[in-house]
Amino acid sequence: MPNLPKRSALKEWHVIGFALFLLFIILMMLSGQKTGVGQNFSWDQFFDLWIKMSNPDWSYLPAILNPIAQTIQMALVGTLIGGVAAIPVALLAASNIVKSKIVRGLVRFVMNLTRSLPEMLLAALFVAVVGIGAFSGVCALAVFSFGMVFKLLYEAIETIDEGPIDAMRAAGANSIQVIAFAVFPQVFNQFLSFFLYTLEINVRASTVLGYLGAGGIGLYLNTTLELFRYDRTAVVILSILVVVVIVDTISNQLREALA
Amino acid sequence: MSKQGTIKVEGVSKVYPNGVVGLDNINLEIESGEFVVVVGLSGAGKSTLLRAMNRLHDVTSGNILIDGEDITKASGKELRTLRRNIAMIFQNYNLVKRSTVARNVLSGRVGYYSTWQSTLGLFSKEDQERAAKSLERVNLLDKYYTRARDLSGGQQQRVGIARALMQEPKVFLADEPVSGLDPKTTKVVMDDLKRLNEEDGLTVVANLHSMELAMDYATRIVGLKAGKLVYDKPISEVNLDDFKDIYAEVGDQ
């Protein structure tokens, strides 16, 4: 065997790596103690919950079919409104469409403000503004989708092939015609893909919106938990799981077909 | 005023924002029906000159008159109407690759339509026939429903020509139309251009790298070097040795 160059003992035994690892563990334990993680944890309660949940009360299923359908409808309507509204705004934020830095900067700033609010906070806001019910959930999802599709779409628009834009301008097209013939066909499939992706996220999110009174299945999650009917909670969670898996699968298939 | 396809470039200069001089006081008068080939090294300003002629680039000073109308001063509707008479094909073909050949070709006609009509794709029967005829002229009618990305480079460029024809142009600008193509396809594309020049009397201005092609197709050759017009002769007076100077780089003897 050829002679390998020598390393110092420090490096040979990875002393620094081990020391950092130990330090990390100690810090974690200290911060756990400081913040009181796990102090009220009871294994008994934990197992009790699991045991109850592992005997689902299937007779509860018919009662939650309607709220589940409502959840999906909320996600669909919210995503549709927000996604469509995002198209013109995304065009205004794309550097290859709008040359003015001020306009672009302003649009992006306002949109960043919108996107900085998480869905749950939006839902809480809308429940306060428009009252309890599915409408406030739709509003929250629409605003969230608006911000999400906007961001994805304007970034997609900025990466298109700009050749066709030149070609359309050379043919005497005005700016709307340029968008319709050179920009839109290049990003349309991506837009549909973003739309489906946002829908996936919204279906998941809309399942908990009901917690805040914004309609859908979340309300039942809340009620069953508060009544300690974990056997029913299990039914709710399992049905949410089924819906999410189905929507994700369909969406993934469609998005692959679009790519 | 009758549209004949004359181009008059008067004292045109272009300085890029970073200080690079793209064009330096170019004066050039192109008559109707000429086939002008612009030659020169990369970066000599050939593309800039062509793109100034339909105002894809703004110039810093000077005027460019298309049939007497100054495109460098035009704006809005006036500019779009001027551009409609000036078709262009590009080095990278610039088709929408996801769209069908038919839609790409029809898009060349948007200058004749109102915003909402074209956006909804409401092209008249005449124009759909016109699109079919344009494709027939470049022998690609069988590709009508094919997506542009499924065509070869040469075919894409000929779809580009068909699209440009939809404008019913008087002037045809070709920015390095054959730079990515093999010799055989190059000949097909150049022959298409020549036919338009001879049959329809279109004024053609083309940027080319190859001197042989320039000699074969041009009626007049213009040479650019570092943004300056250094050469301008009808084909009958062109001597192959002349090119040495146009293509001489700094440091060559």
Interface residues (C-beta under 8 A of the other chain):
Chain A: D161 G163 P164 D166 A167 M168 R169 A170 A171 G172 A173 N174 I176 Q177 A180 F181 A182 P185 Q186 F188 N189
Chain B: N54 L56 R80 T81 L82 R83 R84 I86 A87 M88 F90 N92 Y93 N94 L95 V96 K97 R98 S99 R103 S107 G108 R109 V110 G111 Y113 T115 S118 T119 G160 R163 A164 M166 Q167 L173
